[in-house]
Amino acid sequence: MHKKIKLGIVGYGNLGKGVEMAISQNKDMELVAVFSRRPAAQVLSAAPVYNMNQLKDFQSKIDVMILCGGSAKDLPQQTPEIAKYFNTVDSFDTHANIPEYFKTVDLQAKKNQHLSLISTGWDPGLFSMLRLLGESVLPEGKTYTFWGKGLSQGHSDALRKVEGVKLAAQYTIPDKNAIQEVYQGKQPDFPAEKMHNRICYVVLEENTDAAKVEKDIITMPDYFAPYHTEVHFISEEEFKKNHQAMPHGGNVIRAGNSAKNNKQIFEFSLNLASNPEFTSSVLVAFSRAVFRLSKNGKSGAISVFDIPLGMLSPKSPADLRKELL
């Protein structure tokens, strides 16, 4: 039997917990250690837990380190540093900052002969791959990405910052009319607010003016102001019963024309009961590819565009050709 791929997890929030569960579904992998800023006693993992300052002690014991921190503050600092000592996989998802992030990680990974896959998950990640595939197959056309129905963590956080709000969840809902126009092959140009609606469920603090809270939400710049936004006030009991899960998903649609101007629709969709658990599963599959490519001598930063699909599977190329081709 081949030696198992030895993995480490940095950060143990929702994503880190999901990675641990995903590793348990892959027989060719094992979780060696979890690294956290919190005291080990507070981290409820089945694997050994260590402090972040103990990372370097594991250079010979871990093949790929899966980084599960946040994109705003954690990964921009952590990834270039950890790439000095390990092969890494992360889910950095601030799209506008990806080119600069790539350069910073690439510098450290190349210098230290390690391989770092940045920005994987489902978007960026799988959706990125399908956008590329759609544009390559149908060069004349337009690509549309619809997110949802799903809970937006960033927008929910913005709701909770509104004065008088105790608990809140915001769901991003694709606009059905917009999707229908795309399916009809019209290739419309949509402003962002035309493609999605925002549905908010809010629990108020006591003695709060609901009308004022609703106005503060729907007029909030950058988050809700341009969009069709609905605000529903509910009880704390209903909120805890119905709005604790983290569903998400979406569609990538390429609407194009083939040579004789025939309308062609290319689509990929996801319907996820748990956003962090699915994202974790993607990170784990791609860690297998990073391990294999690093063994072949590849170093530096890479994206999902640089990985052959067969590298994601535990199956041999011969089995893939026989079973899936």
C-alpha positions in Angstrom: 0.0 0.0 0.0 1.2 3.5 -0.9 2.2 5.8 1.9 -0.6 8.1 3.0 -0.5 11.8 2.3 0.2 13.6 5.6 -1.8 16.8 6.1 -1.9 19.6 8.6 -4.6 22.1 9.3 -3.9 25.8 10.2 -7.0 27.4 11.8 -9.9 25.5 13.3 -13.1 27.4 12.6 -15.9 26.1 10.4 -13.5 25.5 7.5 -10.9 23.7 9.6 -13.5 21.5 11.1 -14.8 20.7 7.7 -11.3 19.8 6.4 -10.9 17.3 9.3 -14.2 15.6 8.3 -13.2 15.6 4.6 -9.9 14.0 5.3 -11.6 11.1 7.1 -13.4 10.3 3.7 -10.1 9.9 1.8 -8.3 6.6 2.5 -5.0 7.8 1.0 -4.7 10.7 3.5 -4.2 11.3 7.2 -4.4 14.3 9.5 -1.2 14.7 11.4 -1.9 17.9 13.4 -4.1 21.0 13.9 -2.5 24.3 14.6 -4.4 27.1 16.3 -3.9 30.4 18.0 -6.3 29.2 20.7 -5.1 27.1 23.6 -5.1 23.4 22.7 -7.6 22.6 25.4 -10.2 24.8 23.6 -9.8 23.0 20.2 -12.0 19.9 20.0 -10.2 18.0 17.3 -9.6 14.2 17.2 -6.0 15.1 15.9 -3.2 16.4 18.1 -3.5 20.2 18.5 -0.5 22.5 18.7 0.2 26.2 18.9 1.0 28.2 15.8 4.6 28.8 17.0 5.2 25.0 16.8 4.6 24.8 13.0 8.3 24.7 12.0 8.8 21.6 14.1 6.7 19.6 11.6 8.5 20.3 8.4 9.5 16.7 7.9 6.2 15.3 9.1 3.6 17.1 7.0 3.3 16.9 3.1 0.7 19.6 2.6 -0.6 22.3 5.1 -4.2 23.3 4.5 -4.7 26.9 5.6 -8.2 27.6 6.9 -7.9 31.3 8.1 -9.9 34.2 6.8 -9.0 36.1 3.6 -9.2 39.6 5.2 -6.6 39.3 7.8 -5.2 35.8 8.3 -4.1 34.5 4.9 -2.3 37.6 3.5 0.1 37.3 6.5 0.1 33.6 7.2 0.4 32.1 3.7 3.7 33.7 2.6 5.3 32.8 5.9 4.0 29.2 6.0 5.0 28.7 2.3 8.6 29.0 3.5 8.3 25.7 5.3 5.5 23.7 3.7 3.5 23.0 0.6 0.2 24.9 1.1 -3.4 25.0 -0.1 -5.7 27.9 0.8 -9.1 29.4 -0.1 -8.2 33.2 -0.4 -11.3 34.6 -1.9 -10.9 38.4 -2.2 -11.1 38.4 -6.0 -9.6 41.9 -6.6 -6.5 41.1 -4.5 -5.7 37.7 -6.0 -3.0 38.9 -8.5 -1.0 40.7 -5.7 -1.6 37.8 -3.3 -0.3 35.3 -5.9 2.9 37.3 -6.4 3.6 37.5 -2.6 3.1 33.8 -2.1 5.0 32.8 -5.3 8.1 34.7 -4.1 8.3 32.8 -0.8 7.3 29.4 -2.2 9.7 29.5 -5.1 12.6 30.7 -2.9 12.1 27.7 -0.5 11.2 25.1 -3.2 7.6 24.6 -2.0 4.3 24.5 -3.9 1.4 26.8 -2.9 -2.1 26.5 -4.4 -4.0 29.7 -3.8 -7.7 30.6 -4.0 -9.4 27.2 -4.3 -12.8 26.2 -3.1 -15.9 26.7 -5.2 -15.7 30.4 -6.0 -12.9 31.1 -6.6 -12.0 27.5 -7.5 -14.5 25.3 -9.2 -16.5 28.2 -10.6 -13.2 29.7 -11.9 -12.5 26.5 -13.8 -15.9 26.5 -15.4 -15.7 30.1 -16.4 -12.5 29.4 -18.1 -13.9 26.2 -19.8 -17.0 28.1 -20.9 -15.1 30.9 -22.5 -12.6 28.5 -24.2 -15.3 26.3 -25.7 -17.6 29.2 -26.7 -15.3 32.2 -27.5 -18.2 34.3 -28.7 -20.6 34.9 -25.8 -20.9 36.1 -22.2 -20.4 34.4 -18.9 -22.7 34.9 -15.9 -22.2 33.9 -12.3 -25.2 33.7 -10.0 -24.7 33.1 -6.3 -27.3 31.6 -4.1 -29.7 30.8 -2.7 -27.3 31.0 0.1 -26.4 32.7 3.4 -23.9 35.5 2.9 -21.6 35.7 5.9 -20.3 39.2 5.0 -23.8 40.7 4.5 -25.1 39.0 7.6 -22.3 40.5 9.6 -23.2 44.0 8.2 -26.8 43.5 9.3 -25.6 42.7 12.9 -23.8 46.0 13.0 -27.0 48.0 12.5 -28.2 49.6 15.7 -31.0 47.7 17.3 -30.2 44.4 15.6 -29.7 41.4 18.0 -29.4 38.6 15.4 -29.5 38.5 11.7 -29.0 36.4 8.6 -29.0 37.6 4.9 -29.7 35.3 2.0 -28.5 36.1 -1.6 -31.2 35.0 -4.1 -30.6 34.9 -7.8 -33.1 36.9 -9.8 -35.3 34.4 -11.7 -36.1 36.8 -14.5 -32.4 37.5 -15.0 -31.6 33.8 -15.2 -34.4 33.3 -17.6 -33.0 36.0 -19.9 -29.7 34.2 -19.9 -31.3 30.8 -20.7 -33.1 32.4 -23.6 -29.7 33.3 -25.1 -30.2 37.0 -25.1 -26.8 37.7 -23.6 -27.9 40.8 -21.6 -25.6 43.2 -19.9 -26.7 43.2 -16.2 -25.8 45.6 -13.5 -25.0 43.7 -10.3 -28.3 44.6 -8.6 -30.3 43.2 -11.4 -28.8 39.7 -10.9 -29.5 39.1 -7.2 -32.1 39.9 -4.5 -31.3 40.1 -0.8 -33.6 38.7 1.9 -32.9 39.6 5.5 -34.1 37.9 8.7 -33.7 40.1 11.7 -34.2 39.7 15.5 -34.5 43.1 17.1 -33.2 44.2 20.5 -36.0 45.1 22.9 -37.7 48.5 22.5 -36.3 49.0 19.0 -38.0 51.0 16.2 -38.5 48.3 13.5 -39.2 51.0 10.8 -35.9 52.7 11.5 -33.9 49.5 11.4 -35.5 48.5 8.1 -34.7 51.9 6.6 -31.1 51.7 7.9 -30.7 48.3 6.2 -32.2 49.0 2.8 -30.3 52.3 2.4 -26.9 50.8 3.5 -24.4 51.7 0.8 -22.3 48.9 -0.8 -24.4 46.2 0.8 -28.1 46.7 0.2 -28.9 50.1 -1.3 -28.9 49.2 -5.0 -30.6 45.8 -4.5 -34.1 44.6 -4.1 -34.0 44.0 -0.4 -36.6 42.4 1.9 -36.4 42.7 5.7 -38.4 40.2 7.8 -38.5 40.6 11.5 -38.7 37.3 13.4 -38.4 35.9 16.9 -35.2 34.7 18.4 -36.7 31.2 18.7 -37.5 31.1 15.0 -34.1 32.5 14.1 -32.3 29.8 16.1 -34.5 27.1 14.6 -34.3 28.1 10.9 -31.2 30.2 10.3 -28.2 28.5 11.9 -27.2 26.4 8.9 -24.9 27.7 6.1 -26.4 26.7 2.8 -25.1 28.2 -0.4 -24.6 27.4 -4.1 -25.0 29.1 -7.5 -24.6 28.8 -11.2 -21.9 29.6 -13.8 -23.6 30.0 -17.2 -21.9 30.7 -20.5 -24.3 31.9 -23.1 -22.6 31.7 -26.5 -22.9 31.3 -30.2 -21.3 28.5 -32.3 -20.0 29.1 -35.8 -23.4 29.3 -37.5 -24.8 31.6 -34.9 -26.6 28.8 -33.1 -27.3 29.7 -29.4 -25.5 27.4 -27.0 -25.8 27.3 -23.2 -23.1 25.9 -21.0 -24.0 25.6 -17.3 -22.5 24.3 -14.0 -24.4 24.6 -10.7 -24.1 23.8 -7.0 -26.7 23.3 -4.3 -25.0 23.1 -1.0 -26.4 22.3 2.5 -23.2 23.4 4.1 -20.9 26.0 2.4 -17.9 25.4 4.7 -18.1 21.6 4.5 -18.2 21.6 0.7 -15.3 24.2 0.5 -13.3 22.0 2.8 -13.9 19.0 0.5 -12.5 20.9 -2.4 -9.4 22.0 -0.4 -8.7 18.3 0.5 -9.0 17.0 -3.1 -6.7 19.7 -4.3 -4.2 19.0 -1.6 -3.7 15.6 -3.3 -2.8 17.3 -6.5 -0.4 19.7 -4.7 1.4 16.7 -3.1 1.8 14.9 -6.4 3.0 18.0 -8.3 5.5 18.9 -5.6 6.9 15.3 -5.8 7.4 16.0 -9.5 9.5 19.1 -8.6 7.0 21.9 -9.2 7.4 24.9 -6.9 6.0 28.4 -6.5 2.4 29.6 -6.4 -0.2 28.1 -8.7 -4.0 28.3 -9.2 -6.6 25.8 -10.1 -5.9 26.6 -13.8 -2.5 24.9 -13.4 -3.7 21.5 -12.2 -4.6 18.6 -14.5 -8.0 17.2 -13.3 -6.6 13.7 -13.0 -4.3 14.8 -10.2 -7.3 15.4 -8.0 -8.4 11.7 -8.0 -6.9 8.9 -5.9 -7.4 6.6 -8.9 -4.7 5.8 -11.4 -4.7 7.4 -14.9 -5.6 3.9 -16.3 -8.5 3.5 -14.0 -9.8 7.0 -14.8 -9.7 6.3 -18.5 -11.5 3.0 -18.0 -14.2 4.2 -15.5 -14.8 7.9 -16.3 -13.6 8.8 -19.8 
